[in-house]
Amino acid sequence: MPSYIPEYMQIALLGVLPVALFIFGMSAYNLYHGGVLVTNKGWKTKEEAPVSFWVSVSFPFVMTLLALWGFTDPDGFRSFLRLILDIFGLGLV
């Protein structure tokens, strides 16, 4: 095992990881307080705006998991991404 941190991990530690944790924190805040801030309408509870609430909770959570997965196992993440793009017909040659 090398005693140094590879360059791509240094970039991820400084850039991707803090952003991913911030986004996860926003999602957790909305889940904990049971509401979401809707543009031009203010704070709405999950009963008043269920779609906005669940999108604001689930989408950032999934993106954070994908970012952390890409950070810890970049090759596995790339192969997964290629598979998804091929399924939707957007695969790169």
Stockholm file with secondary structure:
# STOCKHOLM 1.0

chainA/1-93         MPSYIPEYMQIALLGVLPVALFIFGMSAYNLYHGGVLVTNKGWKTKEEAPVSFWVSVSFPFVMTLLALWGFTDPDGFRSFLRLILDIFGLGLV
#=GR chainA/1-93 SS CCSSCCHHHHHIIIIIHHHHHHHHHHHHHHHHHTEEEETTTEEEETTTSHHHHHHHHHHHHHHHHHHHHHHHCHHHHHHHHHHHHHHTTCCCC
#=GC SS_cons        CCSSCCHHHHHIIIIIHHHHHHHHHHHHHHHHHTEEEETTTEEEETTTSHHHHHHHHHHHHHHHHHHHHHHHCHHHHHHHHHHHHHHTTCCCC
//
